[in-house]
């Protein structure tokens, strides 16, 4: 019975995404290929000083990305430090240095890891003018980098990839802002609050008092999901009834976080002039998506573990209106993308059920991944797959008529190595340095035993892959975790972008090799199978030992 | 093109872009959503507040505890789920317990809740639904399962001297099916049920 409920919920989600795929993917392609500038865009280009029709090399494009993100971090840090003097701050003081540093990086890198409880840390000014702005523009940066890589594959013998400022502007003005506005209104109708009332003190039925919060929640909620950001207005994130009041808003939030990442393969297919290539990437994403969701839902419905068995089900940290399977679906969707919003507490999942979100992130969030980052991650894996297939069967490694030479495979390999290095080194250092380990065990770790290890592993996995969800029992607002996770988020975001843009540049510079009998076709089921296989094997070999120390050991004990 | 050369240039562009973005996305956009929200759905936008006799007693979306000052369950009210938000249903401190599946504190809490409910309601411990034994994710869950509401009917009716069939009928009126029948689980809103219950007296 429960399993059919889960299937029906999944089928509804899949159907909506299938309907959205073509129109949204084509609209995105049109957005980034159109030669016309909107009047408002022209005005903006004039104000900020950009010549919109000038093309950039990959190096110039990258300098734009890095400069913009650096300035974003500085501004967001300053806004938090100035909270005490900003209007609508609800009397909350300035945010301390270490936390402001971690937060600024967290929101600029599209991670939205939250070392703090926003209910008591953030006034409306920081949430609106600081965090929500980065929700938009960090997502737009991700889309821009993906579009630059697509252009690299689509173009021939050119030194340029487009203009970063134009891509950033169009992603914001033509896609994220209008869709967020409509989504926010829908969420308000569904019960998500949007006011500036502060706290309303009421006398409850039994004569107690309750402080009911207000805030500009709906406007932030919409872009939180649409931009795969995930940072909640409230501590409980999408489990809070004011963020996610009902069954249909829960479905709607999943659609918002999955719509753009799942439509980008269409954009890719359209821009490289071969829609079948888009379908192949989509098929690889969808395969992992379905298997992963089935796994987390199954583990949670079985409900192994002492506490779930005592309670009659894995229901600790779940909301009644969502139930077990709908929560599991959300947990999967939020970690298969780079969102990290939660409508249930992953820390309270069964050992194996809680391992699946970790694996989703360890896969590099490519099924379908974050806005933009999911597609470029999957395309890098496609490059690796073509290379490995070439070695196995003696075919020329090439992808879409671009040769995979030493430079390309080096860049792709560096991309693949970045986040595992950050996750494993970060986790290892946390336990290897005695002083840090003692601090973790006394201050940060919440659950005893193996689960406590999983909390730390989850944190480094989430930060390095820019997800932002957590085994939230972990107290991360400590000097070590604020600093280490901040560095992981920063490097986990921008090193891959460096490699992707360098790769895009070297593809763009190439001509197009005509396909021959020796070329591996990259639009057939065979390639989809290879791509999924390479993705899973790379991750399994990298992470199996560390998973065995935490969730696997706990689940099999 | 000059715009793509010079070390400082992109930083200067970025700064101006961020200022424009802050004005449009950080101020104008939430204000626009606020304006439209107040026009099309003011009740929801302002927190779905519930009034009884002209006094605001809470929000339809935010759960409350129905306990005395020491936190002991009051038998004459339908009880909400256990809560990890502050001292329980602290709406300014939403939170789950974040206890893992093998956490001894959680295991002990479940057994203790099971024993307390079995005694208060005079039911078989094995018949107690899981939402009654576990804290919600937000700590502010406004709902309980229909099973947990039905389980409490006899106790509530007894404490208030009401006809149990009348209270049972009231519970059924407040059973809300999941959206479309399958998007989530059926619910009973505890605050709304208790407000209606108070009117029965």
Boltz contact constraints between the chains, C-beta under 6 A:
constraints:
  - contact:
      token1: [A, 5]
      token2: [B, 182]
      max_distance: 6.0
  - contact:
      token1: [A, 8]
      token2: [B, 182]
      max_distance: 6.0
  - contact:
      token1: [A, 48]
      token2: [B, 13]
      max_distance: 6.0
  - contact:
      token1: [A, 48]
      token2: [B, 16]
      max_distance: 6.0
  - contact:
      token1: [A, 48]
      token2: [B, 17]
      max_distance: 6.0
  - contact:
      token1: [A, 49]
      token2: [B, 13]
      max_distance: 6.0
  - contact:
      token1: [A, 50]
      token2: [B, 3]
      max_distance: 6.0
  - contact:
      token1: [A, 50]
      token2: [B, 13]
      max_distance: 6.0
  - contact:
      token1: [A, 51]
      token2: [B, 1]
      max_distance: 6.0
  - contact:
      token1: [A, 51]
      token2: [B, 3]
      max_distance: 6.0
  - contact:
      token1: [A, 54]
      token2: [B, 1]
      max_distance: 6.0
  - contact:
      token1: [A, 54]
      token2: [B, 3]
      max_distance: 6.0
  - contact:
      token1: [A, 56]
      token2: [B, 4]
      max_distance: 6.0
  - contact:
      token1: [A, 60]
      token2: [B, 4]
      max_distance: 6.0
  - contact:
      token1: [A, 63]
      token2: [B, 10]
      max_distance: 6.0
  - contact:
      token1: [A, 64]
      token2: [B, 10]
      max_distance: 6.0
  - contact:
      token1: [A, 67]
      token2: [B, 10]
      max_distance: 6.0
  - contact:
      token1: [A, 67]
      token2: [B, 11]
      max_distance: 6.0
  - contact:
      token1: [A, 67]
      token2: [B, 14]
      max_distance: 6.0
  - contact:
      token1: [A, 68]
      token2: [B, 14]
      max_distance: 6.0
  - contact:
      token1: [A, 71]
      token2: [B, 14]
      max_distance: 6.0
  - contact:
      token1: [A, 71]
      token2: [B, 15]
      max_distance: 6.0
  - contact:
      token1: [A, 71]
      token2: [B, 18]
      max_distance: 6.0
  - contact:
      token1: [A, 75]
      token2: [B, 18]
      max_distance: 6.0
  - contact:
      token1: [A, 119]
      token2: [B, 92]
      max_distance: 6.0
  - contact:
      token1: [A, 119]
      token2: [B, 93]
      max_distance: 6.0
  - contact:
      token1: [A, 128]
      token2: [B, 26]
      max_distance: 6.0
  - contact:
      token1: [A, 128]
      token2: [B, 30]
      max_distance: 6.0
  - contact:
      token1: [A, 129]
      token2: [B, 22]
      max_distance: 6.0
  - contact:
      token1: [A, 129]
      token2: [B, 26]
      max_distance: 6.0
  - contact:
      token1: [A, 133]
      token2: [B, 21]
      max_distance: 6.0
  - contact:
      token1: [A, 133]
      token2: [B, 22]
      max_distance: 6.0
  - contact:
      token1: [A, 133]
      token2: [B, 25]
      max_distance: 6.0
  - contact:
      token1: [A, 133]
      token2: [B, 26]
      max_distance: 6.0
  - contact:
      token1: [A, 136]
      token2: [B, 25]
      max_distance: 6.0
  - contact:
      token1: [A, 137]
      token2: [B, 21]
      max_distance: 6.0
  - contact:
      token1: [A, 184]
      token2: [B, 33]
      max_distance: 6.0
  - contact:
      token1: [A, 185]
      token2: [B, 36]
      max_distance: 6.0
  - contact:
      token1: [A, 188]
      token2: [B, 37]
      max_distance: 6.0
  - contact:
      token1: [A, 188]
      token2: [B, 41]
      max_distance: 6.0
  - contact:
      token1: [A, 188]
      token2: [B, 44]
      max_distance: 6.0
  - contact:
      token1: [A, 188]
      token2: [B, 45]
      max_distance: 6.0
  - contact:
      token1: [A, 189]
      token2: [B, 41]
      max_distance: 6.0
  - contact:
      token1: [A, 191]
      token2: [B, 44]
      max_distance: 6.0
  - contact:
      token1: [A, 191]
      token2: [B, 48]
      max_distance: 6.0
  - contact:
      token1: [A, 191]
      token2: [B, 61]
      max_distance: 6.0
  - contact:
      token1: [A, 193]
      token2: [B, 47]
      max_distance: 6.0
  - contact:
      token1: [A, 194]
      token2: [B, 33]
      max_distance: 6.0
  - contact:
      token1: [A, 194]
      token2: [B, 34]
      max_distance: 6.0
  - contact:
      token1: [A, 194]
      token2: [B, 37]
      max_distance: 6.0
  - contact:
      token1: [A, 194]
      token2: [B, 45]
      max_distance: 6.0
  - contact:
      token1: [A, 195]
      token2: [B, 45]
      max_distance: 6.0
  - contact:
      token1: [A, 195]
      token2: [B, 46]
      max_distance: 6.0
  - contact:
      token1: [A, 202]
      token2: [B, 56]
      max_distance: 6.0
  - contact:
      token1: [A, 202]
      token2: [B, 58]
      max_distance: 6.0
  - contact:
      token1: [A, 204]
      token2: [B, 58]
      max_distance: 6.0
  - contact:
      token1: [A, 204]
      token2: [B, 64]
      max_distance: 6.0
  - contact:
      token1: [A, 205]
      token2: [B, 57]
      max_distance: 6.0
  - contact:
      token1: [A, 205]
      token2: [B, 194]
      max_distance: 6.0
  - contact:
      token1: [A, 206]
      token2: [B, 66]
      max_distance: 6.0
  - contact:
      token1: [A, 210]
      token2: [B, 91]
      max_distance: 6.0
  - contact:
      token1: [A, 211]
      token2: [B, 91]
      max_distance: 6.0
  - contact:
      token1: [A, 211]
      token2: [B, 92]
      max_distance: 6.0
  - contact:
      token1: [A, 212]
      token2: [B, 47]
      max_distance: 6.0
  - contact:
      token1: [A, 212]
      token2: [B, 59]
      max_distance: 6.0
  - contact:
      token1: [A, 212]
      token2: [B, 62]
      max_distance: 6.0
  - contact:
      token1: [A, 212]
      token2: [B, 91]
      max_distance: 6.0
  - contact:
      token1: [A, 216]
      token2: [B, 30]
      max_distance: 6.0
  - contact:
      token1: [A, 218]
      token2: [B, 33]
      max_distance: 6.0
  - contact:
      token1: [A, 219]
      token2: [B, 29]
      max_distance: 6.0
  - contact:
      token1: [A, 219]
      token2: [B, 30]
      max_distance: 6.0
  - contact:
      token1: [A, 219]
      token2: [B, 33]
      max_distance: 6.0
  - contact:
      token1: [A, 234]
      token2: [B, 94]
      max_distance: 6.0
  - contact:
      token1: [A, 235]
      token2: [B, 94]
      max_distance: 6.0
  - contact:
      token1: [A, 235]
      token2: [B, 95]
      max_distance: 6.0
  - contact:
      token1: [A, 236]
      token2: [B, 94]
      max_distance: 6.0
  - contact:
      token1: [A, 236]
      token2: [B, 137]
      max_distance: 6.0
  - contact:
      token1: [A, 236]
      token2: [B, 138]
      max_distance: 6.0
  - contact:
      token1: [A, 239]
      token2: [B, 137]
      max_distance: 6.0
  - contact:
      token1: [A, 239]
      token2: [B, 138]
      max_distance: 6.0
  - contact:
      token1: [A, 240]
      token2: [B, 94]
      max_distance: 6.0
  - contact:
      token1: [A, 240]
      token2: [B, 138]
      max_distance: 6.0
  - contact:
      token1: [A, 241]
      token2: [B, 61]
      max_distance: 6.0
  - contact:
      token1: [A, 241]
      token2: [B, 140]
      max_distance: 6.0
  - contact:
      token1: [A, 241]
      token2: [B, 142]
      max_distance: 6.0
  - contact:
      token1: [A, 245]
      token2: [B, 61]
      max_distance: 6.0
  - contact:
      token1: [A, 247]
      token2: [B, 178]
      max_distance: 6.0
  - contact:
      token1: [A, 247]
      token2: [B, 179]
      max_distance: 6.0
  - contact:
      token1: [A, 247]
      token2: [B, 183]
      max_distance: 6.0
  - contact:
      token1: [A, 247]
      token2: [B, 184]
      max_distance: 6.0
  - contact:
      token1: [A, 248]
      token2: [B, 179]
      max_distance: 6.0
  - contact:
      token1: [A, 248]
      token2: [B, 183]
      max_distance: 6.0
  - contact:
      token1: [A, 251]
      token2: [B, 183]
      max_distance: 6.0
  - contact:
      token1: [A, 305]
      token2: [B, 101]
      max_distance: 6.0
  - contact:
      token1: [A, 306]
      token2: [B, 102]
      max_distance: 6.0
  - contact:
      token1: [A, 306]
      token2: [B, 107]
      max_distance: 6.0
  - contact:
      token1: [A, 307]
      token2: [B, 101]
      max_distance: 6.0
  - contact:
      token1: [A, 307]
      token2: [B, 106]
      max_distance: 6.0
  - contact:
      token1: [A, 307]
      token2: [B, 107]
      max_distance: 6.0
  - contact:
      token1: [A, 308]
      token2: [B, 101]
      max_distance: 6.0
  - contact:
      token1: [A, 310]
      token2: [B, 107]
      max_distance: 6.0
  - contact:
      token1: [A, 310]
      token2: [B, 110]
      max_distance: 6.0
  - contact:
      token1: [A, 311]
      token2: [B, 110]
      max_distance: 6.0
  - contact:
      token1: [A, 311]
      token2: [B, 130]
      max_distance: 6.0
  - contact:
      token1: [A, 311]
      token2: [B, 133]
      max_distance: 6.0
  - contact:
      token1: [A, 311]
      token2: [B, 134]
      max_distance: 6.0
  - contact:
      token1: [A, 312]
      token2: [B, 130]
      max_distance: 6.0
  - contact:
      token1: [A, 313]
      token2: [B, 130]
      max_distance: 6.0
  - contact:
      token1: [A, 315]
      token2: [B, 130]
      max_distance: 6.0
  - contact:
      token1: [A, 315]
      token2: [B, 134]
      max_distance: 6.0
  - contact:
      token1: [A, 316]
      token2: [B, 134]
      max_distance: 6.0
  - contact:
      token1: [A, 317]
      token2: [B, 96]
      max_distance: 6.0
  - contact:
      token1: [A, 317]
      token2: [B, 137]
      max_distance: 6.0
  - contact:
      token1: [A, 318]
      token2: [B, 137]
      max_distance: 6.0
  - contact:
      token1: [A, 319]
      token2: [B, 136]
      max_distance: 6.0
  - contact:
      token1: [A, 319]
      token2: [B, 137]
      max_distance: 6.0
  - contact:
      token1: [A, 319]
      token2: [B, 141]
      max_distance: 6.0
  - contact:
      token1: [A, 320]
      token2: [B, 131]
      max_distance: 6.0
  - contact:
      token1: [A, 320]
      token2: [B, 141]
      max_distance: 6.0
  - contact:
      token1: [A, 320]
      token2: [B, 143]
      max_distance: 6.0
  - contact:
      token1: [A, 320]
      token2: [B, 145]
      max_distance: 6.0
  - contact:
      token1: [A, 320]
      token2: [B, 187]
      max_distance: 6.0
  - contact:
      token1: [A, 321]
      token2: [B, 143]
      max_distance: 6.0
  - contact:
      token1: [A, 321]
      token2: [B, 184]
      max_distance: 6.0
  - contact:
      token1: [A, 321]
      token2: [B, 187]
      max_distance: 6.0
  - contact:
      token1: [A, 322]
      token2: [B, 184]
      max_distance: 6.0
  - contact:
      token1: [A, 323]
      token2: [B, 184]
      max_distance: 6.0
  - contact:
      token1: [A, 323]
      token2: [B, 185]
      max_distance: 6.0
  - contact:
      token1: [A, 326]
      token2: [B, 184]
      max_distance: 6.0
  - contact:
      token1: [A, 344]
      token2: [B, 137]
      max_distance: 6.0
  - contact:
      token1: [A, 345]
      token2: [B, 96]
      max_distance: 6.0
  - contact:
      token1: [A, 345]
      token2: [B, 98]
      max_distance: 6.0
  - contact:
      token1: [A, 345]
      token2: [B, 137]
      max_distance: 6.0
  - contact:
      token1: [A, 347]
      token2: [B, 98]
      max_distance: 6.0
  - contact:
      token1: [A, 348]
      token2: [B, 99]
      max_distance: 6.0
  - contact:
      token1: [A, 350]
      token2: [B, 101]
      max_distance: 6.0
  - contact:
      token1: [A, 446]
      token2: [B, 98]
      max_distance: 6.0
  - contact:
      token1: [A, 447]
      token2: [B, 100]
      max_distance: 6.0
  - contact:
      token1: [A, 447]
      token2: [B, 103]
      max_distance: 6.0
  - contact:
      token1: [A, 451]
      token2: [B, 100]
      max_distance: 6.0
  - contact:
      token1: [A, 472]
      token2: [B, 98]
      max_distance: 6.0
  - contact:
      token1: [A, 473]
      token2: [B, 98]
      max_distance: 6.0
